[in-house]
Each structure stands twice: as structure tokens, then as C-alpha cells.
Amino acid sequence: MKYIPVQWNPNKWYYDAALLVGVVLFLWAFLYIALGALSHERPINPQIHNARAFGACAFTILTVILCIGPLARLDRRFLPCFTTGGISA
């Protein structure tokens, strides 16, 4: 059997585009909007603020990616309450 690597398809391009847009929006919001919303006793320097932004973004991306696996396995065959219109007694 010959090894065939995973090929790119339109769904993967859409996923990557959505992930990139999400990262850009998250970093923009954290760096510019959250700067005024966060209350610090002492002002923090830009390097620490950037490190917090990228760390929070990495944690959020990891959480979203790890949630995709179980959510992708949801199927109407295994969830009867979605196919019958409600939970029956």
C-alpha cells in the first residue's frame, strides 16, 4: 500500500481562512480594545501585553480545535431528540 498524504480541498482552505480571520480579530481586540478595558494597578509594558495577547490567543485556538473533534462526531442517528422533534416519553 502506497502512502498518500492528506490532500487540500476547499473545506480545508475555508477552515484555514476562518481560523486566520479569527486569530487576527482576537489579537486586534486584545491589543487595542482590551488595553483600555483591563484595569491594572501599574501600567504594563508593551512586550508583556503582547505576550498575554498571543498566549490567550493560543489557548483559545487550542480549546476551539480540541472541541471540533467531538462536535464533528455528533450525528442525527445517535441523537434521537433531534430527529423526532423532541424527547419522547
PDB file of N, CA, C and O in Angstrom:
ATOM      1  N   MET A   1       0.840  -1.166   0.000  1.00  0.00           N
ATOM      2  CA  MET A   1       0.000   0.000   0.000  1.00  0.00           C
ATOM      3  C   MET A   1       0.893   1.239   0.000  1.00  0.00           C
ATOM      4  O   MET A   1       1.838   1.334   0.784  1.00  0.00           O
ATOM      5  N   LYS A   2       0.590   2.171  -0.870  1.00  0.00           N
ATOM      6  CA  LYS A   2       1.379   3.384  -1.013  1.00  0.00           C
ATOM      7  C   LYS A   2       0.830   4.479  -0.093  1.00  0.00           C
ATOM      8  O   LYS A   2      -0.383   4.639   0.043  1.00  0.00           O
ATOM      9  N   TYR A   3       1.729   5.219   0.529  1.00  0.00           N
ATOM     10  CA  TYR A   3       1.329   6.315   1.405  1.00  0.00           C
ATOM     11  C   TYR A   3       0.831   7.481   0.559  1.00  0.00           C
ATOM     12  O   TYR A   3       1.504   7.925  -0.371  1.00  0.00           O
ATOM     13  N   ILE A   4      -0.359   7.968   0.898  1.00  0.00           N
ATOM     14  CA  ILE A   4      -0.923   9.125   0.216  1.00  0.00           C
ATOM     15  C   ILE A   4      -1.179  10.193   1.274  1.00  0.00           C
ATOM     16  O   ILE A   4      -2.002   9.996   2.168  1.00  0.00           O
ATOM     17  N   PRO A   5      -0.474  11.326   1.177  1.00  0.00           N
ATOM     18  CA  PRO A   5      -0.700  12.369   2.181  1.00  0.00           C
ATOM     19  C   PRO A   5      -2.093  12.975   2.045  1.00  0.00           C
ATOM     20  O   PRO A   5      -2.746  12.851   1.008  1.00  0.00           O
ATOM     21  N   VAL A   6      -2.522  13.616   3.092  1.00  0.00           N
ATOM     22  CA  VAL A   6      -3.827  14.275   3.070  1.00  0.00           C
ATOM     23  C   VAL A   6      -3.773  15.410   2.053  1.00  0.00           C
ATOM     24  O   VAL A   6      -2.854  16.228   2.061  1.00  0.00           O
ATOM     25  N   GLN A   7      -4.752  15.441   1.199  1.00  0.00           N
ATOM     26  CA  GLN A   7      -4.790  16.448   0.144  1.00  0.00           C
ATOM     27  C   GLN A   7      -5.598  17.663   0.601  1.00  0.00           C
ATOM     28  O   GLN A   7      -6.490  17.562   1.443  1.00  0.00           O
ATOM     29  N   TRP A   8      -5.259  18.803   0.025  1.00  0.00           N
ATOM     30  CA  TRP A   8      -6.014  20.019   0.308  1.00  0.00           C
ATOM     31  C   TRP A   8      -7.306  19.989  -0.478  1.00  0.00           C
ATOM     32  O   TRP A   8      -7.330  19.576  -1.637  1.00  0.00           O
ATOM     33  N   ASN A   9      -8.373  20.424   0.152  1.00  0.00           N
ATOM     34  CA  ASN A   9      -9.651  20.550  -0.529  1.00  0.00           C
ATOM     35  C   ASN A   9     -10.266  21.885  -0.121  1.00  0.00           C
ATOM     36  O   ASN A   9      -9.736  22.552   0.768  1.00  0.00           O
ATOM     37  N   PRO A  10     -11.356  22.286  -0.738  1.00  0.00           N
ATOM     38  CA  PRO A  10     -11.940  23.593  -0.408  1.00  0.00           C
ATOM     39  C   PRO A  10     -12.326  23.741   1.062  1.00  0.00           C
ATOM     40  O   PRO A  10     -12.213  24.834   1.617  1.00  0.00           O
ATOM     41  N   ASN A  11     -12.774  22.676   1.695  1.00  0.00           N
ATOM     42  CA  ASN A  11     -13.140  22.771   3.112  1.00  0.00           C
ATOM     43  C   ASN A  11     -11.942  23.129   3.977  1.00  0.00           C
ATOM     44  O   ASN A  11     -12.079  23.899   4.927  1.00  0.00           O
ATOM     45  N   LYS A  12     -10.783  22.591   3.672  1.00  0.00           N
ATOM     46  CA  LYS A  12      -9.586  22.908   4.447  1.00  0.00           C
ATOM     47  C   LYS A  12      -9.163  24.356   4.226  1.00  0.00           C
ATOM     48  O   LYS A  12      -8.703  25.018   5.156  1.00  0.00           O
ATOM     49  N   TRP A  13      -9.316  24.847   3.007  1.00  0.00           N
ATOM     50  CA  TRP A  13      -8.990  26.252   2.727  1.00  0.00           C
ATOM     51  C   TRP A  13      -9.936  27.169   3.492  1.00  0.00           C
ATOM     52  O   TRP A  13      -9.494  28.177   4.042  1.00  0.00           O
ATOM     53  N   TYR A  14     -11.229  26.844   3.541  1.00  0.00           N
ATOM     54  CA  TYR A  14     -12.201  27.648   4.288  1.00  0.00           C
ATOM     55  C   TYR A  14     -11.896  27.614   5.782  1.00  0.00           C
ATOM     56  O   TYR A  14     -11.982  28.637   6.462  1.00  0.00           O
ATOM     57  N   TYR A  15     -11.542  26.445   6.286  1.00  0.00           N
ATOM     58  CA  TYR A  15     -11.203  26.305   7.703  1.00  0.00           C
ATOM     59  C   TYR A  15      -9.997  27.167   8.048  1.00  0.00           C
ATOM     60  O   TYR A  15     -10.010  27.889   9.045  1.00  0.00           O
ATOM     61  N   ASP A  16      -8.949  27.092   7.222  1.00  0.00           N
ATOM     62  CA  ASP A  16      -7.749  27.888   7.473  1.00  0.00           C
ATOM     63  C   ASP A  16      -8.036  29.379   7.372  1.00  0.00           C
ATOM     64  O   ASP A  16      -7.514  30.167   8.160  1.00  0.00           O
ATOM     65  N   ALA A  17      -8.863  29.770   6.407  1.00  0.00           N
ATOM     66  CA  ALA A  17      -9.212  31.185   6.266  1.00  0.00           C
ATOM     67  C   ALA A  17      -9.997  31.667   7.479  1.00  0.00           C
ATOM     68  O   ALA A  17      -9.740  32.755   7.995  1.00  0.00           O
ATOM     69  N   ALA A  18     -10.949  30.867   7.933  1.00  0.00           N
ATOM     70  CA  ALA A  18     -11.732  31.249   9.107  1.00  0.00           C
ATOM     71  C   ALA A  18     -10.850  31.323  10.343  1.00  0.00           C
ATOM     72  O   ALA A  18     -11.013  32.222  11.168  1.00  0.00           O
ATOM     73  N   LEU A  19      -9.920  30.392  10.479  1.00  0.00           N
ATOM     74  CA  LEU A  19      -9.008  30.407  11.620  1.00  0.00           C
ATOM     75  C   LEU A  19      -8.112  31.638  11.589  1.00  0.00           C
ATOM     76  O   LEU A  19      -7.883  32.261  12.626  1.00  0.00           O
ATOM     77  N   LEU A  20      -7.603  31.996  10.416  1.00  0.00           N
ATOM     78  CA  LEU A  20      -6.754  33.173  10.280  1.00  0.00           C
ATOM     79  C   LEU A  20      -7.519  34.450  10.606  1.00  0.00           C
ATOM     80  O   LEU A  20      -6.997  35.330  11.292  1.00  0.00           O
ATOM     81  N   VAL A  21      -8.750  34.556  10.119  1.00  0.00           N
ATOM     82  CA  VAL A  21      -9.578  35.724  10.430  1.00  0.00           C
ATOM     83  C   VAL A  21      -9.859  35.785  11.927  1.00  0.00           C
ATOM     84  O   VAL A  21      -9.816  36.860  12.526  1.00  0.00           O
ATOM     85  N   GLY A  22     -10.144  34.640  12.530  1.00  0.00           N
ATOM     86  CA  GLY A  22     -10.385  34.605  13.966  1.00  0.00           C
ATOM     87  C   GLY A  22      -9.172  35.036  14.771  1.00  0.00           C
ATOM     88  O   GLY A  22      -9.307  35.762  15.755  1.00  0.00           O
ATOM     89  N   VAL A  23      -7.988  34.597  14.364  1.00  0.00           N
ATOM     90  CA  VAL A  23      -6.758  34.980  15.068  1.00  0.00           C
ATOM     91  C   VAL A  23      -6.527  36.480  14.951  1.00  0.00           C
ATOM     92  O   VAL A  23      -6.206  37.141  15.939  1.00  0.00           O
ATOM     93  N   VAL A  24      -6.688  37.018  13.747  1.00  0.00           N
ATOM     94  CA  VAL A  24      -6.474  38.452  13.544  1.00  0.00           C
ATOM     95  C   VAL A  24      -7.467  39.268  14.374  1.00  0.00           C
ATOM     96  O   VAL A  24      -7.081  40.247  15.013  1.00  0.00           O
ATOM     97  N   LEU A  25      -8.739  38.873  14.368  1.00  0.00           N
ATOM     98  CA  LEU A  25      -9.743  39.597  15.155  1.00  0.00           C
ATOM     99  C   LEU A  25      -9.474  39.497  16.657  1.00  0.00           C
ATOM    100  O   LEU A  25      -9.615  40.480  17.385  1.00  0.00           O
ATOM    101  N   PHE A  26      -9.091  38.315  17.111  1.00  0.00           N
ATOM    102  CA  PHE A  26      -8.797  38.127  18.535  1.00  0.00           C
ATOM    103  C   PHE A  26      -7.627  39.004  18.958  1.00  0.00           C
ATOM    104  O   PHE A  26      -7.700  39.700  19.971  1.00  0.00           O
ATOM    105  N   LEU A  27      -6.540  38.969  18.174  1.00  0.00           N
ATOM    106  CA  LEU A  27      -5.366  39.765  18.540  1.00  0.00           C
ATOM    107  C   LEU A  27      -5.662  41.260  18.474  1.00  0.00           C
ATOM    108  O   LEU A  27      -5.214  42.023  19.330  1.00  0.00           O
ATOM    109  N   TRP A  28      -6.412  41.677  17.464  1.00  0.00           N
ATOM    110  CA  TRP A  28      -6.765  43.094  17.350  1.00  0.00           C
ATOM    111  C   TRP A  28      -7.593  43.525  18.558  1.00  0.00           C
ATOM    112  O   TRP A  28      -7.335  44.570  19.156  1.00  0.00           O
ATOM    113  N   ALA A  29      -8.581  42.718  18.908  1.00  0.00           N
ATOM    114  CA  ALA A  29      -9.434  43.060  20.043  1.00  0.00           C
ATOM    115  C   ALA A  29      -8.634  43.081  21.341  1.00  0.00           C
ATOM    116  O   ALA A  29      -8.817  43.974  22.167  1.00  0.00           O
ATOM    117  N   PHE A  30      -7.763  42.118  21.523  1.00  0.00           N
ATOM    118  CA  PHE A  30      -6.993  42.055  22.773  1.00  0.00           C
ATOM    119  C   PHE A  30      -5.999  43.204  22.853  1.00  0.00           C
ATOM    120  O   PHE A  30      -5.827  43.807  23.913  1.00  0.00           O
ATOM    121  N   LEU A  31      -5.342  43.510  21.730  1.00  0.00           N
ATOM    122  CA  LEU A  31      -4.295  44.521  21.764  1.00  0.00           C
ATOM    123  C   LEU A  31      -4.837  45.942  21.826  1.00  0.00           C
ATOM    124  O   LEU A  31      -4.211  46.811  22.431  1.00  0.00           O
ATOM    125  N   TYR A  32      -5.991  46.194  21.210  1.00  0.00           N
ATOM    126  CA  TYR A  32      -6.465  47.574  21.125  1.00  0.00           C
ATOM    127  C   TYR A  32      -7.691  47.856  21.974  1.00  0.00           C
ATOM    128  O   TYR A  32      -7.781  48.921  22.584  1.00  0.00           O
ATOM    129  N   ILE A  33      -8.628  46.938  22.028  1.00  0.00           N
ATOM    130  CA  ILE A  33      -9.845  47.174  22.799  1.00  0.00           C
ATOM    131  C   ILE A  33      -9.631  46.840  24.269  1.00  0.00           C
ATOM    132  O   ILE A  33     -10.031  47.607  25.145  1.00  0.00           O
ATOM    133  N   ALA A  34      -9.009  45.711  24.540  1.00  0.00           N
ATOM    134  CA  ALA A  34      -8.831  45.271  25.922  1.00  0.00           C
ATOM    135  C   ALA A  34      -7.825  46.125  26.677  1.00  0.00           C
ATOM    136  O   ALA A  34      -7.821  46.124  27.908  1.00  0.00           O
ATOM    137  N   LEU A  35      -6.984  46.845  25.974  1.00  0.00           N
ATOM    138  CA  LEU A  35      -5.986  47.670  26.652  1.00  0.00           C
ATOM    139  C   LEU A  35      -6.655  48.700  27.549  1.00  0.00           C
ATOM    140  O   LEU A  35      -6.194  48.939  28.666  1.00  0.00           O
ATOM    141  N   GLY A  36      -7.730  49.311  27.079  1.00  0.00           N
ATOM    142  CA  GLY A  36      -8.442  50.288  27.897  1.00  0.00           C
ATOM    143  C   GLY A  36      -9.404  49.638  28.874  1.00  0.00           C
ATOM    144  O   GLY A  36      -9.726  50.225  29.907  1.00  0.00           O
ATOM    145  N   ALA A  37      -9.868  48.433  28.564  1.00  0.00           N
ATOM    146  CA  ALA A  37     -10.853  47.770  29.420  1.00  0.00           C
ATOM    147  C   ALA A  37     -10.216  47.102  30.636  1.00  0.00           C
ATOM    148  O   ALA A  37     -10.849  46.998  31.686  1.00  0.00           O
ATOM    149  N   LEU A  38      -8.971  46.650  30.503  1.00  0.00           N
ATOM    150  CA  LEU A  38      -8.301  45.991  31.621  1.00  0.00           C
ATOM    151  C   LEU A  38      -7.809  47.028  32.620  1.00  0.00           C
ATOM    152  O   LEU A  38      -7.218  48.038  32.238  1.00  0.00           O
ATOM    153  N   SER A  39      -8.049  46.779  33.866  1.00  0.00           N
ATOM    154  CA  SER A  39      -7.573  47.718  34.891  1.00  0.00           C
ATOM    155  C   SER A  39      -6.351  47.106  35.574  1.00  0.00           C
ATOM    156  O   SER A  39      -6.426  46.036  36.178  1.00  0.00           O
ATOM    157  N   HIS A  40      -5.246  47.799  35.464  1.00  0.00           N
ATOM    158  CA  HIS A  40      -4.003  47.358  36.088  1.00  0.00           C
ATOM    159  C   HIS A  40      -3.600  48.398  37.128  1.00  0.00           C
ATOM    160  O   HIS A  40      -3.761  49.601  36.920  1.00  0.00           O
ATOM    161  N   GLU A  41      -3.087  47.924  38.222  1.00  0.00           N
ATOM    162  CA  GLU A  41      -2.609  48.855  39.241  1.00  0.00           C
ATOM    163  C   GLU A  41      -1.400  49.623  38.742  1.00  0.00           C
ATOM    164  O   GLU A  41      -1.262  50.823  38.979  1.00  0.00           O
ATOM    165  N   ARG A  42      -0.537  48.914  38.053  1.00  0.00           N
ATOM    166  CA  ARG A  42       0.637  49.552  37.452  1.00  0.00           C
ATOM    167  C   ARG A  42       0.540  49.369  35.945  1.00  0.00           C
ATOM    168  O   ARG A  42       0.054  48.334  35.490  1.00  0.00           O
ATOM    169  N   PRO A  43       0.978  50.321  35.173  1.00  0.00           N
ATOM    170  CA  PRO A  43       0.953  50.134  33.718  1.00  0.00           C
ATOM    171  C   PRO A  43       1.926  49.026  33.314  1.00  0.00           C
ATOM    172  O   PRO A  43       3.021  48.910  33.862  1.00  0.00           O
ATOM    173  N   ILE A  44       1.504  48.222  32.349  1.00  0.00           N
ATOM    174  CA  ILE A  44       2.380  47.144  31.876  1.00  0.00           C
ATOM    175  C   ILE A  44       3.063  47.591  30.594  1.00  0.00           C
ATOM    176  O   ILE A  44       2.537  48.419  29.851  1.00  0.00           O
ATOM    177  N   ASN A  45       4.229  47.037  30.347  1.00  0.00           N
ATOM    178  CA  ASN A  45       4.938  47.422  29.125  1.00  0.00           C
ATOM    179  C   ASN A  45       4.369  46.666  27.927  1.00  0.00           C
ATOM    180  O   ASN A  45       3.718  45.637  28.107  1.00  0.00           O
ATOM    181  N   PRO A  46       4.599  47.150  26.723  1.00  0.00           N
ATOM    182  CA  PRO A  46       4.002  46.534  25.526  1.00  0.00           C
ATOM    183  C   PRO A  46       4.409  45.080  25.299  1.00  0.00           C
ATOM    184  O   PRO A  46       3.623  44.299  24.764  1.00  0.00           O
ATOM    185  N   GLN A  47       5.615  44.710  25.694  1.00  0.00           N
ATOM    186  CA  GLN A  47       6.049  43.330  25.489  1.00  0.00           C
ATOM    187  C   GLN A  47       5.205  42.363  26.324  1.00  0.00           C
ATOM    188  O   GLN A  47       4.833  41.293  25.841  1.00  0.00           O
ATOM    189  N   ILE A  48       4.908  42.722  27.545  1.00  0.00           N
ATOM    190  CA  ILE A  48       4.092  41.861  28.386  1.00  0.00           C
ATOM    191  C   ILE A  48       2.669  41.795  27.853  1.00  0.00           C
ATOM    192  O   ILE A  48       2.057  40.727  27.845  1.00  0.00           O
ATOM    193  N   HIS A  49       2.136  42.935  27.406  1.00  0.00           N
ATOM    194  CA  HIS A  49       0.781  42.943  26.850  1.00  0.00           C
ATOM    195  C   HIS A  49       0.706  42.073  25.590  1.00  0.00           C
ATOM    196  O   HIS A  49      -0.266  41.341  25.400  1.00  0.00           O
ATOM    197  N   ASN A  50       1.729  42.151  24.731  1.00  0.00           N
ATOM    198  CA  ASN A  50       1.764  41.300  23.527  1.00  0.00           C
ATOM    199  C   ASN A  50       1.862  39.824  23.902  1.00  0.00           C
ATOM    200  O   ASN A  50       1.196  38.985  23.295  1.00  0.00           O
ATOM    201  N   ALA A  51       2.679  39.505  24.888  1.00  0.00           N
ATOM    202  CA  ALA A  51       2.808  38.114  25.316  1.00  0.00           C
ATOM    203  C   ALA A  51       1.483  37.592  25.862  1.00  0.00           C
ATOM    204  O   ALA A  51       1.117  36.447  25.601  1.00  0.00           O
ATOM    205  N   ARG A  52       0.773  38.409  26.607  1.00  0.00           N
ATOM    206  CA  ARG A  52      -0.538  37.989  27.110  1.00  0.00           C
ATOM    207  C   ARG A  52      -1.526  37.799  25.970  1.00  0.00           C
ATOM    208  O   ARG A  52      -2.329  36.867  25.989  1.00  0.00           O
ATOM    209  N   ALA A  53      -1.468  38.680  24.979  1.00  0.00           N
ATOM    210  CA  ALA A  53      -2.384  38.562  23.840  1.00  0.00           C
ATOM    211  C   ALA A  53      -2.130  37.274  23.065  1.00  0.00           C
ATOM    212  O   ALA A  53      -3.073  36.545  22.754  1.00  0.00           O
ATOM    213  N   PHE A  54      -0.882  36.987  22.752  1.00  0.00           N
ATOM    214  CA  PHE A  54      -0.573  35.779  21.996  1.00  0.00           C
ATOM    215  C   PHE A  54      -0.807  34.512  22.817  1.00  0.00           C
ATOM    216  O   PHE A  54      -1.219  33.491  22.267  1.00  0.00           O
ATOM    217  N   GLY A  55      -0.551  34.563  24.114  1.00  0.00           N
ATOM    218  CA  GLY A  55      -0.829  33.407  24.966  1.00  0.00           C
ATOM    219  C   GLY A  55      -2.321  33.115  25.057  1.00  0.00           C
ATOM    220  O   GLY A  55      -2.740  31.961  24.962  1.00  0.00           O
ATOM    221  N   ALA A  56      -3.118  34.155  25.240  1.00  0.00           N
ATOM    222  CA  ALA A  56      -4.569  33.971  25.300  1.00  0.00           C
ATOM    223  C   ALA A  56      -5.111  33.482  23.961  1.00  0.00           C
ATOM    224  O   ALA A  56      -6.020  32.653  23.921  1.00  0.00           O
ATOM    225  N   CYS A  57      -4.551  33.996  22.865  1.00  0.00           N
ATOM    226  CA  CYS A  57      -4.977  33.551  21.536  1.00  0.00           C
ATOM    227  C   CYS A  57      -4.634  32.080  21.320  1.00  0.00           C
ATOM    228  O   CYS A  57      -5.454  31.324  20.798  1.00  0.00           O
ATOM    229  N   ALA A  58      -3.438  31.671  21.714  1.00  0.00           N
ATOM    230  CA  ALA A  58      -3.040  30.271  21.556  1.00  0.00           C
ATOM    231  C   ALA A  58      -3.931  29.353  22.388  1.00  0.00           C
ATOM    232  O   ALA A  58      -4.331  28.288  21.918  1.00  0.00           O
ATOM    233  N   PHE A  59      -4.243  29.753  23.610  1.00  0.00           N
ATOM    234  CA  PHE A  59      -5.115  28.938  24.459  1.00  0.00           C
ATOM    235  C   PHE A  59      -6.517  28.828  23.862  1.00  0.00           C
ATOM    236  O   PHE A  59      -7.119  27.755  23.879  1.00  0.00           O
ATOM    237  N   THR A  60      -7.035  29.934  23.337  1.00  0.00           N
ATOM    238  CA  THR A  60      -8.368  29.927  22.729  1.00  0.00           C
ATOM    239  C   THR A  60      -8.398  29.057  21.482  1.00  0.00           C
ATOM    240  O   THR A  60      -9.338  28.285  21.293  1.00  0.00           O
ATOM    241  N   ILE A  61      -7.385  29.167  20.629  1.00  0.00           N
ATOM    242  CA  ILE A  61      -7.328  28.346  19.412  1.00  0.00           C
ATOM    243  C   ILE A  61      -7.254  26.868  19.784  1.00  0.00           C
ATOM    244  O   ILE A  61      -7.952  26.046  19.189  1.00  0.00           O
ATOM    245  N   LEU A  62      -6.420  26.525  20.756  1.00  0.00           N
ATOM    246  CA  LEU A  62      -6.297  25.135  21.173  1.00  0.00           C
ATOM    247  C   LEU A  62      -7.626  24.608  21.691  1.00  0.00           C
ATOM    248  O   LEU A  62      -8.006  23.478  21.381  1.00  0.00           O
ATOM    249  N   THR A  63      -8.332  25.404  22.470  1.00  0.00           N
ATOM    250  CA  THR A  63      -9.624  24.989  23.000  1.00  0.00           C
ATOM    251  C   THR A  63     -10.631  24.759  21.880  1.00  0.00           C
ATOM    252  O   THR A  63     -11.360  23.766  21.892  1.00  0.00           O
ATOM    253  N   VAL A  64     -10.674  25.664  20.919  1.00  0.00           N
ATOM    254  CA  VAL A  64     -11.606  25.523  19.792  1.00  0.00           C
ATOM    255  C   VAL A  64     -11.272  24.290  18.962  1.00  0.00           C
ATOM    256  O   VAL A  64     -12.167  23.533  18.586  1.00  0.00           O
ATOM    257  N   ILE A  65      -9.999  24.087  18.675  1.00  0.00           N
ATOM    258  CA  ILE A  65      -9.593  22.940  17.862  1.00  0.00           C
ATOM    259  C   ILE A  65      -9.906  21.627  18.571  1.00  0.00           C
ATOM    260  O   ILE A  65     -10.342  20.668  17.935  1.00  0.00           O
ATOM    261  N   LEU A  66      -9.687  21.578  19.887  1.00  0.00           N
ATOM    262  CA  LEU A  66      -9.984  20.354  20.623  1.00  0.00           C
ATOM    263  C   LEU A  66     -11.477  20.105  20.760  1.00  0.00           C
ATOM    264  O   LEU A  66     -11.892  18.967  20.979  1.00  0.00           O
ATOM    265  N   CYS A  67     -12.295  21.149  20.634  1.00  0.00           N
ATOM    266  CA  CYS A  67     -13.758  20.969  20.665  1.00  0.00           C
ATOM    267  C   CYS A  67     -14.303  20.495  19.324  1.00  0.00           C
ATOM    268  O   CYS A  67     -15.378  19.897  19.275  1.00  0.00           O
ATOM    269  N   ILE A  68     -13.592  20.747  18.250  1.00  0.00           N
ATOM    270  CA  ILE A  68     -14.075  20.381  16.921  1.00  0.00           C
ATOM    271  C   ILE A  68     -14.200  18.867  16.781  1.00  0.00           C
ATOM    272  O   ILE A  68     -15.165  18.389  16.185  1.00  0.00           O
ATOM    273  N   GLY A  69     -13.250  18.103  17.314  1.00  0.00           N
ATOM    274  CA  GLY A  69     -13.269  16.646  17.184  1.00  0.00           C
ATOM    275  C   GLY A  69     -14.544  16.015  17.713  1.00  0.00           C
ATOM    276  O   GLY A  69     -15.240  15.330  16.964  1.00  0.00           O
ATOM    277  N   PRO A  70     -14.872  16.226  18.989  1.00  0.00           N
ATOM    278  CA  PRO A  70     -16.114  15.635  19.494  1.00  0.00           C
ATOM    279  C   PRO A  70     -17.362  16.189  18.819  1.00  0.00           C
ATOM    280  O   PRO A  70     -18.326  15.454  18.607  1.00  0.00           O
ATOM    281  N   LEU A  71     -17.357  17.469  18.479  1.00  0.00           N
ATOM    282  CA  LEU A  71     -18.531  18.049  17.825  1.00  0.00           C
ATOM    283  C   LEU A  71     -18.726  17.481  16.425  1.00  0.00           C
ATOM    284  O   LEU A  71     -19.859  17.379  15.955  1.00  0.00           O
ATOM    285  N   ALA A  72     -17.635  17.108  15.751  1.00  0.00           N
ATOM    286  CA  ALA A  72     -17.745  16.544  14.407  1.00  0.00           C
ATOM    287  C   ALA A  72     -18.355  15.150  14.431  1.00  0.00           C
ATOM    288  O   ALA A  72     -18.847  14.670  13.410  1.00  0.00           O
ATOM    289  N   ARG A  73     -18.325  14.504  15.579  1.00  0.00           N
ATOM    290  CA  ARG A  73     -18.866  13.146  15.680  1.00  0.00           C
ATOM    291  C   ARG A  73     -20.356  13.118  15.999  1.00  0.00           C
ATOM    292  O   ARG A  73     -20.966  12.048  16.001  1.00  0.00           O
ATOM    293  N   LEU A  74     -20.946  14.276  16.268  1.00  0.00           N
ATOM    294  CA  LEU A  74     -22.386  14.309  16.522  1.00  0.00           C
ATOM    295  C   LEU A  74     -23.117  13.927  15.242  1.00  0.00           C
ATOM    296  O   LEU A  74     -22.811  14.423  14.157  1.00  0.00           O
ATOM    297  N   ASP A  75     -24.068  13.053  15.390  1.00  0.00           N
ATOM    298  CA  ASP A  75     -24.799  12.551  14.230  1.00  0.00           C
ATOM    299  C   ASP A  75     -26.264  12.395  14.614  1.00  0.00           C
ATOM    300  O   ASP A  75     -26.581  12.044  15.750  1.00  0.00           O
ATOM    301  N   ARG A  76     -27.142  12.655  13.673  1.00  0.00           N
ATOM    302  CA  ARG A  76     -28.569  12.541  13.936  1.00  0.00           C
ATOM    303  C   ARG A  76     -28.973  11.112  14.308  1.00  0.00           C
ATOM    304  O   ARG A  76     -29.955  10.917  15.023  1.00  0.00           O
ATOM    305  N   ARG A  77     -28.238  10.127  13.838  1.00  0.00           N
ATOM    306  CA  ARG A  77     -28.575   8.740  14.171  1.00  0.00           C
ATOM    307  C   ARG A  77     -28.408   8.455  15.651  1.00  0.00           C
ATOM    308  O   ARG A  77     -29.099   7.599  16.203  1.00  0.00           O
ATOM    309  N   PHE A  78     -27.494   9.169  16.298  1.00  0.00           N
ATOM    310  CA  PHE A  78     -27.219   8.924  17.709  1.00  0.00           C
ATOM    311  C   PHE A  78     -27.922   9.917  18.630  1.00  0.00           C
ATOM    312  O   PHE A  78     -27.839   9.799  19.852  1.00  0.00           O
ATOM    313  N   LEU A  79     -28.602  10.878  18.056  1.00  0.00           N
ATOM    314  CA  LEU A  79     -29.309  11.876  18.857  1.00  0.00           C
ATOM    315  C   LEU A  79     -30.785  11.845  18.490  1.00  0.00           C
ATOM    316  O   LEU A  79     -31.227  12.640  17.660  1.00  0.00           O
ATOM    317  N   PRO A  80     -31.562  10.938  19.095  1.00  0.00           N
ATOM    318  CA  PRO A  80     -32.960  10.806  18.697  1.00  0.00           C
ATOM    319  C   PRO A  80     -33.803  12.035  18.979  1.00  0.00           C
ATOM    320  O   PRO A  80     -34.841  12.226  18.344  1.00  0.00           O
ATOM    321  N   CYS A  81     -33.380  12.875  19.920  1.00  0.00           N
ATOM    322  CA  CYS A  81     -34.209  14.050  20.229  1.00  0.00           C
ATOM    323  C   CYS A  81     -34.175  15.049  19.070  1.00  0.00           C
ATOM    324  O   CYS A  81     -35.080  15.876  18.960  1.00  0.00           O
ATOM    325  N   PHE A  82     -33.158  14.996  18.201  1.00  0.00           N
ATOM    326  CA  PHE A  82     -33.105  15.902  17.065  1.00  0.00           C
ATOM    327  C   PHE A  82     -33.879  15.381  15.879  1.00  0.00           C
ATOM    328  O   PHE A  82     -34.298  16.162  15.025  1.00  0.00           O
ATOM    329  N   THR A  83     -34.079  14.076  15.805  1.00  0.00           N
ATOM    330  CA  THR A  83     -34.776  13.516  14.635  1.00  0.00           C
ATOM    331  C   THR A  83     -36.276  13.431  14.851  1.00  0.00           C
ATOM    332  O   THR A  83     -37.028  13.486  13.879  1.00  0.00           O
ATOM    333  N   THR A  84     -36.742  13.299  16.089  1.00  0.00           N
ATOM    334  CA  THR A  84     -38.176  13.149  16.328  1.00  0.00           C
ATOM    335  C   THR A  84     -38.840  14.483  16.678  1.00  0.00           C
ATOM    336  O   THR A  84     -40.052  14.539  16.882  1.00  0.00           O
ATOM    337  N   GLY A  85     -38.061  15.535  16.745  1.00  0.00           N
ATOM    338  CA  GLY A  85     -38.639  16.830  17.069  1.00  0.00           C
ATOM    339  C   GLY A  85     -38.729  17.104  18.555  1.00  0.00           C
ATOM    340  O   GLY A  85     -39.258  18.141  18.957  1.00  0.00           O
ATOM    341  N   GLY A  86     -38.235  16.215  19.365  1.00  0.00           N
ATOM    342  CA  GLY A  86     -38.250  16.417  20.816  1.00  0.00           C
ATOM    343  C   GLY A  86     -38.023  15.101  21.519  1.00  0.00           C
ATOM    344  O   GLY A  86     -37.965  14.042  20.896  1.00  0.00           O
ATOM    345  N   ILE A  87     -37.901  15.185  22.789  1.00  0.00           N
ATOM    346  CA  ILE A  87     -37.678  13.971  23.587  1.00  0.00           C
ATOM    347  C   ILE A  87     -39.029  13.341  23.863  1.00  0.00           C
ATOM    348  O   ILE A  87     -39.934  13.989  24.389  1.00  0.00           O
ATOM    349  N   SER A  88     -39.156  12.090  23.511  1.00  0.00           N
ATOM    350  CA  SER A  88     -40.427  11.388  23.714  1.00  0.00           C
ATOM    351  C   SER A  88     -40.339  10.548  24.982  1.00  0.00           C
ATOM    352  O   SER A  88     -39.265  10.084  25.367  1.00  0.00           O
ATOM    353  N   ALA A  89     -41.470  10.367  25.611  1.00  0.00           N
ATOM    354  CA  ALA A  89     -41.521   9.631  26.869  1.00  0.00           C
ATOM    355  C   ALA A  89     -41.589   8.147  26.654  1.00  0.00           C
ATOM    356  O   ALA A  89     -41.637   7.385  27.619  1.00  0.00           O
TER     357      ALA A  89
END
